[in-house]
């Protein structure tokens, strides 16, 4: 059953489920999203006033004219930016790919583009190509790198979508913006930075089927293995995304990803301290993977280029959990039963992994609709688990204490 939270316009093209180019991504399960740009400077505050909503939307929310917003570039000097440390953090978190905003809706570019001087490389005192440094570092550390690219909205370009406070919408030539600006920039991204894992287009809005298809063809021509996210529009992507921060209620067939925040913003905001707990984030990762999805979890670095310590702490804790229990998620597929007695399952061949958020105090679990001959508590005390088939389902006892405070894992096997 198709879940309502997988939107059609953010969907997967027919037949993509059989496409083996996606295999690495299907097995990866966990990626790092990075939203970084000029919006990290105001960090949610404009003219002394807190601007509600997500930080990277401050230009639109406060209807800041281009003439006032774009000079932020002259202040952008992220001297603490360290590509090596960012990639190392993703590795420590157990994440298998990184997606960074090469251009967000505000139009500012994190890469050196011949199409505009409105970039970190040409328009800031920093003067470095952030995307190049990250691409080089990802290659060094064997990490896949993808680029977020806002193809429809661009609040800086006069013909881009979205800015109706500087520009008259009725005078815009959106087709010219796509043909003469977006396509050359996508060409640069897929030509100048080596192998690109995926392009994460976003907010398709009114992009036509033809425009989406031409962008897809351009990507396929330049880098046939580069995946294209379903937010390209018109159901032409290689995989679907859910709405932001939305986990489907049950298993969903096909290939899909949940883009999600750790607090309530993507771009850094000084006012946002609503951090999800480590337990919540680990359980969300397990929940998504058990339903067949992939988790793309965001960080919003500061204007200096620092990933907030709250994000670092959470990513490291998730990585420590994955270090112990990664076999129960990486390379698995959706579990055979959904939400069995408040638990989650994944499957790897004949092996079923049972994820237990609330470990039973009496060391006994009864699992309706599951079958197994043997059960092992991963990272447990090593005592043999009793496995009995009962009328109520599979009964596991002698489980011992919880090996993990956030989510413990039991490996179930059938005899051949
Ligand atoms: O408008 C953007 C938003 O700023 C952010 O980039 C998210 C990430 O999924 N995508 C859009 C809203 O869905």
Boltz pocket constraint, residues with backbone or C-beta under 6 A from the ligand:
constraints:
  - pocket:
      binder: B
      contacts: [[A, 54], [A, 56], [A, 57], [A, 202], [A, 203], [A, 244], [A, 259], [A, 266]]
      max_distance: 6.0
